[in-house]
Amino acid sequence: MDGKRHLLIIVLCLATLLVPSCANETTSDRPPERKEDADAILAKMTDKLNGAPAISFSTDETADRPKRGGGSQKLNIERNVSFRRPDRMYFKASGDRDLEMFYDGGSVVLMSHKDKVWGKLPAPPTIGEVVVKIREHYGMPLPVADLLGFDPQGKLRNPSNTGVVEKTETIAGVECNVLAFRNADVDWEVWIPVSNEPLPMKFHAKYKTEKGQPESTFLFSDWNLKRELADDAFIAKVPEGYEAIPVIQRASAVIPKLEEQDQNKGEPKR
């Protein structure tokens, strides 16, 4: 039971920091363009995504994650993702990580089908607030949500970014501009088609201030910005026989609250 009790926390910490893969790529080097050009292309992507009330897509992910005892572990993960603004989110991960998440506007439910366990936690009323909460309180960063603009406190959309159109590459038969950005926390790149819809084909990030400097790479497919997503798609249906377990907040989120409570206890009542 102790192993299961902490399983969801381990899965949370490892399920989303995911790393380098690439297939069917060709490269064309050219002189880097100005940052304004990179920003303008990125803005087109953001505007396209912000204009869609509902979004679904798939990702293929490979991750080199640092292990506690040293070294690293390579993960290969496939994920199906759906968002509906302002307050619905879903994903299902398979491969080296088994995790399904439902956000219905009031709570988040997490399920591991391999281990037949599930957990539930209260959630704020918008996708952006949920992304911040599960990152800060449960140690579960969502790099794709940051890229797509759902994380208001994410490390990618930093005003201090320096960026260029580094080159062009062909991903899955599509010629893409490779936008390269740098800031104090993250070095990141996004591949956006030169023509047609400005939807990302690939994303890579290196988190320089985190232990082991983990890297993440996502290959995107199956973009759908016109999908009808009913409420039922974001409501968890826990299979019979699954065990409910607690989803425990990480210490760095809990300790400041406990210290504040202790300080309040020592203050005279007014």
Buried (B, 14 or more C-beta within 10 A) or exposed (E): EEEEBEBBBEBBBBBBBBBBBBEEEEEEEEEBBEBEBBBEBBEBBBEBBEEBBBBBBBBBBBBBBBEEEEEEEEBBBBBBBBBBBEBBBBBBBBEBBBBBBBBBBEBBBBBBBEBBBBBBBEBBEBBBBBBBBBBBBBBBBBBBBBBBBBBEEBBBBBEEBEBBBBBBBBBEEBBBBBBBBBBEBBBBBBBBBEEEEBBBBBBBBBBBEBEBEBBBBBBBEEBBBEBEBEEEBBBBEBEEEBBEBEBBBBEEBEEEEEEEEEEEEEEEEE
